[in-house]
Amino acid sequence: MEVSRFTYPKERVRWAVWTFFLAQGLCFSTWASRIPDIKALFVAEDMWLLGRQVDDVLFWSWVLFLIPAGKFVALPAAGWLISRLGSRVMSQASVLGYAAALLSIGWAGNVYVLGVCLFAFGVCWNLCDISLNTQGVGIERLMGRTVMATFHGGWSLAACGGALLGFLMILWGVSPEHHFSAVAVVIAATVFWGRKYLQEDVAAEAAAAPGQEERASAGLLRFVRRPEGLLLQLGLVSLFALVVESAMFDWSGFYFKSVIEAPDSLQIGFLVFMVMMATGRFLTNYAYGKLGKRRVLQCAGFLIFSGFFLSALPGGVVEAGMTVKVTVISAGFMLVGLGISCMVPTVYSLAGAKSRTPVGLAITILSAVSFVGSLLAPPLIGLLSKSFGLQYAYLAIGLLGGCIWGMTTFCRAFKN
């Protein structure tokens, strides 16, 4: 029997979707908070490749590259799976797969198994992104108002909690495998509790729009032949934003551990970044009302540029004591977190409101364009770090904040 999307009250459906964003955020931050520990476990014994020693930062950048590679490979299947099975089914399957991949990372026996697990982690990550954002856009239409930022705020809230938990696990000496196992159980319980409240979008949309699948395929072909300028502009801003996110998600912990050599009790870079990212996402709707989406994105670009510039100074560009380094770099990471917090929800919301392309397809196209940033970020940061140092690589990434400001100021997609 088909389940109507209106079986449950709107608010209950909304909060059920919100818990799935929580689960995704917790899964991600659990991994990201232990990246320095995972690196220490594998890189030391696996840096000798083909009979020669390689730079550890460059080697680790290519290991991390497997995550965005998995995300990118998942793109062709994501739109098809959601159109065939619906975002309700795919939200459940992808979040459970995400947790299973996290569990396997913790128990990986060598760097090659770790690589396979990270690739699977990337595949499930992207499936989560597209299916949950499709649910989120549907909730916005159902409720008749902008709520996407609160979903991403929930993601950031859980990611903030996961970062704090990871910090505590490091201090208490809990191994990654036991840490990841406990989190995977919590995520599975969340999925099984909230699954019944998700929207059943396949049957309802098929009934409302016969031949929708054929029109979606035709829409994809039209986009390939004649790309929609609005989606390309939104996608390019998302690309810049994902390079910034990758720099912070994958390298902020390593920055504190290796660049400024902070002790475990002061390795708070990822944590303070996530705290401000969560704070910013809960303030995004308020900022929309005061400034509008365009000015919000302009401010975000400026904050990103300023934060990277500030964090690069005590990282080696200028000399400073440990207290000054930790304080100034943390402040810079907080600015970046506040700036990046609004990027993804605002871009997806603009695509849902302004694009002529069907929502699920539009989000898939945005993901395809923007995830090039995820593919570029690990090798780019690795090469810049090898040549100049991670602090200068961060300074270069900060220039993308200026690019975001320029595009949101002068491109037509962000006007009106």
C-alpha positions as CSV (number, residue, x, y, z in Angstrom):
1,M,0.0,0.0,0.0
2,E,1.3,3.4,-0.9
3,V,2.0,5.9,1.9
4,S,0.9,9.4,1.4
5,R,3.3,12.2,2.1
6,F,0.6,13.8,4.2
7,T,-0.1,10.8,6.5
8,Y,1.7,12.6,9.4
9,P,1.6,16.2,10.5
10,K,3.8,18.5,8.6
11,E,5.9,19.5,11.6
12,R,6.5,15.9,12.5
13,V,7.6,15.1,8.9
14,R,9.9,18.1,9.1
15,W,11.6,17.1,12.3
16,A,12.0,13.5,11.1
17,V,13.9,14.8,8.1
18,W,15.9,16.9,10.5
19,T,17.0,13.8,12.5
20,F,18.4,12.3,9.3
21,F,20.5,15.4,8.7
22,L,21.6,15.0,12.4
23,A,22.7,11.4,11.7
24,Q,24.6,12.4,8.6
25,G,26.4,15.2,10.4
26,L,27.3,13.0,13.3
27,C,28.7,10.4,10.9
28,F,30.8,12.9,9.1
29,S,32.2,14.7,12.1
30,T,33.1,11.4,13.8
31,W,35.3,10.6,10.9
32,A,36.7,14.1,10.5
33,S,37.5,14.5,14.2
34,R,39.8,11.4,14.1
35,I,41.6,12.1,10.8
36,P,44.9,12.9,12.5
37,D,44.7,9.7,14.4
38,I,43.8,7.6,11.3
39,K,46.7,9.3,9.4
40,A,49.1,8.5,12.3
41,L,48.0,4.8,12.2
42,F,48.5,4.2,8.5
43,V,50.9,6.7,7.0
44,A,53.9,5.9,9.1
45,E,54.0,2.3,8.1
46,D,52.7,2.7,4.5
47,M,54.7,5.7,3.2
48,W,57.2,3.5,1.5
49,L,55.7,3.0,-1.9
50,L,57.4,1.3,-4.8
51,G,60.6,1.2,-2.9
52,R,60.9,5.0,-2.2
53,Q,59.7,7.3,0.5
54,V,57.1,9.9,-0.4
55,D,56.1,13.1,1.3
56,D,53.6,12.2,4.1
57,V,51.3,15.2,3.4
58,L,51.2,14.5,-0.3
59,F,50.6,10.8,0.3
60,W,47.8,11.5,2.7
61,S,46.2,14.0,0.3
62,W,45.9,11.2,-2.3
63,V,44.4,8.9,0.4
64,L,41.8,11.5,1.2
65,F,41.2,12.0,-2.6
66,L,39.4,8.6,-2.5
67,I,36.4,10.2,-0.6
68,P,35.6,12.8,-3.3
69,A,36.3,10.2,-5.9
70,G,33.6,8.0,-4.4
71,K,31.3,11.0,-4.2
72,F,31.8,11.8,-7.9
73,V,31.4,8.2,-9.0
74,A,28.0,8.1,-7.2
75,L,26.6,11.1,-9.1
76,P,25.4,9.2,-12.2
77,A,23.5,6.7,-10.1
78,A,22.1,9.2,-7.6
79,G,19.5,10.9,-9.8
80,W,18.4,7.6,-11.3
81,L,18.1,5.9,-7.9
82,I,16.1,8.8,-6.5
83,S,13.8,9.0,-9.5
84,R,13.2,5.2,-9.4
85,L,13.1,4.5,-5.6
86,G,12.3,7.9,-4.2
87,S,14.2,10.1,-1.7
88,R,12.4,8.3,1.1
89,V,14.0,4.9,0.4
90,M,17.3,6.4,-0.6
91,S,17.6,8.5,2.5
92,Q,17.3,5.4,4.7
93,A,19.6,3.3,2.6
94,S,22.3,6.0,2.1
95,V,22.5,7.0,5.8
96,L,22.7,3.3,6.9
97,G,25.4,2.8,4.2
98,Y,27.2,5.9,5.5
99,A,27.3,4.5,9.0
100,A,28.5,1.1,7.8
101,A,31.3,2.7,5.8
102,L,32.3,4.7,9.0
103,L,32.4,1.4,10.9
104,S,34.6,-0.2,8.3
105,I,37.1,2.7,8.3
106,G,37.6,2.1,12.0
107,W,38.4,-1.5,11.6
108,A,40.5,-1.3,8.4
109,G,43.6,-3.4,8.7
110,N,45.9,-1.6,6.2
111,V,46.0,1.5,4.0
112,Y,44.6,-0.4,1.0
113,V,41.5,-1.6,2.8
114,L,41.2,2.0,4.2
115,G,41.2,3.3,0.7
116,V,38.3,1.1,-0.3
117,C,36.4,2.1,2.8
118,L,37.0,5.8,2.2
119,F,35.8,5.3,-1.4
120,A,32.6,3.7,-0.1
121,F,32.3,6.5,2.5
122,G,32.3,9.0,-0.4
123,V,29.7,7.1,-2.4
124,C,27.3,7.0,0.6
125,W,28.1,10.6,1.5
126,N,26.9,11.9,-1.9
127,L,23.8,9.7,-1.9
128,C,23.0,11.1,1.5
129,D,23.5,14.7,0.3
130,I,21.2,14.4,-2.8
131,S,18.5,12.3,-1.2
132,L,18.3,14.3,2.0
133,N,18.4,17.7,0.1
134,T,15.6,16.4,-2.2
135,Q,13.6,15.6,0.9
136,G,14.4,19.1,2.3
137,V,13.3,20.9,-0.9
138,G,10.0,18.9,-0.7
139,I,9.5,20.0,2.9
140,E,10.0,23.7,1.8
141,R,7.3,23.3,-0.8
142,L,5.0,21.4,1.6
143,M,5.3,24.1,4.3
144,G,5.4,27.1,1.9
145,R,8.5,28.7,3.5
146,T,12.3,28.4,3.6
147,V,13.4,25.8,6.1
148,M,16.4,24.3,4.3
149,A,18.9,26.3,6.5
150,T,17.4,24.6,9.6
151,F,18.1,21.2,8.1
152,H,21.7,22.1,7.4
153,G,21.8,23.7,10.8
154,G,20.8,20.3,12.3
155,W,23.6,18.7,10.3
156,S,26.0,21.3,11.7
157,L,24.7,20.8,15.3
158,A,25.3,17.1,15.1
159,A,28.6,17.7,13.5
160,C,29.5,20.1,16.3
161,G,28.5,17.4,18.8
162,G,30.5,14.8,16.9
163,A,33.6,17.1,16.9
164,L,33.3,17.6,20.6
165,L,32.8,13.8,21.2
166,G,35.8,13.1,19.0
167,F,37.9,15.6,21.0
168,L,36.9,13.9,24.2
169,M,37.7,10.4,22.7
170,I,41.2,11.6,21.9
171,L,41.7,12.9,25.4
172,W,40.4,9.7,26.9
173,G,42.5,7.5,24.7
174,V,39.5,5.7,23.0
175,S,40.6,4.0,19.8
176,P,38.9,5.0,16.5
177,E,37.4,1.5,15.9
178,H,35.5,1.6,19.2
179,H,34.5,5.2,18.8
180,F,33.2,4.6,15.2
181,S,31.3,1.4,16.3
182,A,29.4,3.2,19.0
183,V,28.4,6.1,16.6
184,A,27.3,3.6,13.9
185,V,24.9,2.0,16.4
186,V,23.4,5.4,17.3
187,I,22.9,6.3,13.6
188,A,21.2,3.0,12.8
189,A,18.8,3.6,15.7
190,T,18.0,7.1,14.5
191,V,17.2,5.8,11.0
192,F,14.9,3.0,12.2
193,W,13.0,5.5,14.5
194,G,12.5,8.2,11.9
195,R,12.0,6.2,8.7
196,K,8.2,6.1,8.9
197,Y,7.8,9.9,8.9
198,L,9.7,10.5,5.6
199,Q,7.9,11.7,2.5
200,E,6.9,9.0,-0.1
201,D,7.6,11.2,-3.1
202,V,7.7,8.6,-5.9
203,A,4.0,7.6,-6.1
204,A,2.6,11.1,-5.4
205,E,4.8,12.8,-8.0
206,A,4.2,10.1,-10.6
207,A,0.4,10.5,-10.1
208,A,0.6,14.3,-10.2
209,A,2.9,14.3,-13.2
210,P,2.6,11.3,-15.6
211,G,5.7,10.9,-17.8
212,Q,7.9,12.8,-15.3
213,E,10.8,10.4,-15.7
214,E,10.9,10.9,-19.5
215,R,10.7,14.7,-19.0
216,A,13.6,14.5,-16.5
217,S,15.7,12.6,-19.0
218,A,14.9,15.1,-21.7
219,G,15.8,17.9,-19.2
220,L,19.2,16.3,-18.6
221,L,19.9,16.1,-22.3
222,R,18.8,19.7,-22.8
223,F,21.2,20.8,-20.0
224,V,24.1,18.9,-21.6
225,R,23.4,20.4,-25.0
226,R,22.5,23.9,-23.7
227,P,23.5,24.3,-20.0
228,E,21.2,26.5,-17.9
229,G,23.4,29.5,-17.0
230,L,21.8,29.9,-13.6
231,L,22.8,26.3,-12.5
232,L,26.3,26.8,-13.9
233,Q,26.8,30.0,-11.8
234,L,25.3,28.4,-8.7
235,G,27.4,25.3,-9.3
236,L,30.6,27.3,-9.6
237,V,30.0,29.1,-6.3
238,S,29.3,25.7,-4.8
239,L,32.6,24.4,-6.2
240,F,34.5,27.2,-4.5
241,A,32.6,26.5,-1.3
242,L,33.4,22.8,-1.4
243,V,37.1,23.4,-1.8
244,V,36.9,25.6,1.3
245,E,34.9,22.9,3.2
246,S,37.4,20.2,2.2
247,A,40.3,22.3,3.4
248,M,38.7,22.7,6.8
249,F,37.1,19.2,7.1
250,D,40.2,17.3,6.1
251,W,43.1,19.5,7.2
252,S,42.0,21.6,10.2
253,G,42.9,18.9,12.7
254,F,46.2,18.2,10.9
255,Y,46.9,22.0,10.9
256,F,46.9,22.1,14.7
257,K,48.7,18.9,15.1
258,S,51.5,19.3,12.6
259,V,51.8,22.9,11.6
260,I,51.7,24.6,15.0
261,E,52.4,21.3,16.9
262,A,49.7,22.0,19.5
263,P,49.3,19.4,22.3
264,D,46.2,17.1,22.3
265,S,44.5,19.3,24.9
266,L,44.7,22.3,22.5
267,Q,43.8,20.7,19.2
268,I,40.5,22.5,18.9
269,G,40.6,23.7,15.3
270,F,38.0,21.4,13.9
271,L,35.8,21.8,17.0
272,V,35.7,25.6,16.9
273,F,35.1,25.6,13.1
274,M,32.1,23.3,13.5
275,V,30.7,25.3,16.4
276,M,30.7,28.5,14.3
277,M,29.4,26.6,11.3
278,A,26.5,25.3,13.4
279,T,25.8,28.8,14.8
280,G,25.8,30.3,11.4
281,R,23.4,27.9,9.9
282,F,20.9,28.5,12.7
283,L,21.2,32.3,12.0
284,T,21.0,32.0,8.2
285,N,17.2,32.4,8.0
286,Y,17.4,35.5,10.2
287,A,20.1,36.9,8.0
288,Y,18.0,36.2,4.9
289,G,15.2,38.4,6.4
290,K,17.6,41.2,7.2
291,L,20.0,41.2,4.3
292,G,18.6,38.9,1.6
293,K,20.3,35.9,0.2
294,R,22.7,37.8,-2.1
295,R,24.2,39.9,0.6
296,V,24.4,36.9,2.9
297,L,26.6,35.2,0.3
298,Q,28.7,38.3,-0.2
299,C,29.4,38.5,3.5
300,A,30.2,34.8,3.5
301,G,32.8,35.3,0.9
302,F,34.4,38.1,2.9
303,L,34.4,36.1,6.1
304,I,36.0,33.1,4.4
305,F,38.8,35.2,2.9
306,S,39.4,37.0,6.2
307,G,39.4,33.7,8.2
308,F,42.0,32.0,6.1
309,F,44.2,35.0,6.0
310,L,44.1,35.3,9.8
311,S,44.8,31.6,10.4
312,A,47.7,31.6,8.0
313,L,49.6,34.3,9.9
314,P,50.6,32.5,13.1
315,G,50.8,29.2,11.2
316,G,54.3,30.1,10.1
317,V,53.9,33.3,8.0
318,V,54.8,35.2,11.2
319,E,56.4,34.0,14.4
320,A,54.2,33.7,17.5
321,G,54.0,31.8,20.8
322,M,51.7,28.8,21.3
323,T,49.0,30.7,23.1
324,V,48.9,33.4,20.4
325,K,48.9,30.8,17.7
326,V,46.0,28.8,19.1
327,T,44.0,31.9,19.8
328,V,44.5,33.6,16.5
329,I,44.1,30.4,14.3
330,S,41.0,29.4,16.2
331,A,39.5,32.9,15.6
332,G,40.3,32.5,11.9
333,F,38.7,29.1,11.7
334,M,35.7,30.5,13.4
335,L,35.3,33.2,10.7
336,V,35.6,30.5,8.0
337,G,33.0,28.4,9.8
338,L,30.6,31.3,10.0
339,G,31.2,32.2,6.3
340,I,30.8,28.7,4.9
341,S,27.8,27.9,7.0
342,C,25.3,29.5,4.7
343,M,26.8,28.5,1.3
344,V,25.3,25.1,0.6
345,P,21.7,25.7,2.0
346,T,21.5,29.1,0.2
347,V,22.7,27.7,-3.2
348,Y,20.3,24.7,-3.0
349,S,17.4,27.0,-2.0
350,L,18.1,29.3,-4.9
351,A,18.2,26.4,-7.3
352,G,14.8,25.1,-6.0
353,A,13.3,28.6,-6.2
354,K,14.7,29.9,-9.5
355,S,15.8,27.0,-11.7
356,R,13.6,25.7,-14.6
357,T,15.1,22.2,-14.2
358,P,13.2,19.6,-12.0
359,V,14.4,19.8,-8.4
360,G,16.0,16.4,-8.1
361,L,17.8,16.8,-11.4
362,A,18.8,20.4,-10.6
363,I,20.4,19.2,-7.3
364,T,22.2,16.4,-9.0
365,I,23.6,18.8,-11.6
366,L,24.7,21.2,-8.9
367,S,26.4,18.3,-7.1
368,A,28.2,17.3,-10.3
369,V,29.6,20.8,-10.9
370,S,30.4,21.6,-7.3
371,F,32.0,18.3,-6.4
372,V,34.7,19.0,-8.9
373,G,35.9,21.2,-6.0
374,S,36.0,18.1,-3.7
375,L,38.1,16.3,-6.3
376,L,40.5,19.2,-6.7
377,A,40.9,20.0,-3.0
378,P,43.0,17.1,-1.7
379,P,45.7,17.0,-4.5
380,L,45.7,20.8,-4.7
381,I,46.3,21.2,-0.9
382,G,48.8,18.4,-0.9
383,L,50.8,19.9,-3.8
384,L,50.7,23.4,-2.3
385,S,51.7,22.1,1.1
386,K,54.6,20.1,-0.3
387,S,55.9,23.1,-2.2
388,F,55.2,25.9,0.3
389,G,53.7,24.6,3.5
390,L,50.2,24.0,4.7
391,Q,49.9,27.5,6.1
392,Y,50.5,29.0,2.6
393,A,48.1,26.5,1.0
394,Y,45.5,27.8,3.4
395,L,46.3,31.3,2.4
396,A,45.8,30.4,-1.2
397,I,42.4,28.6,-0.5
398,G,41.3,31.8,1.2
399,L,41.4,33.6,-2.1
400,L,38.4,31.6,-3.1
401,G,36.4,33.6,-0.6
402,G,37.2,36.6,-2.7
403,C,36.0,34.7,-5.8
404,I,32.7,33.9,-4.0
405,W,32.2,37.6,-3.1
406,G,32.9,38.6,-6.8
407,M,30.5,36.1,-8.3
408,T,27.7,36.8,-5.9
409,T,28.2,40.6,-6.5
410,F,28.3,40.6,-10.3
411,C,26.6,37.4,-11.7
412,R,23.0,37.5,-12.7
413,A,22.0,34.3,-10.9
414,F,22.3,36.1,-7.6
415,K,20.4,39.2,-8.4
416,N,16.7,39.8,-7.7
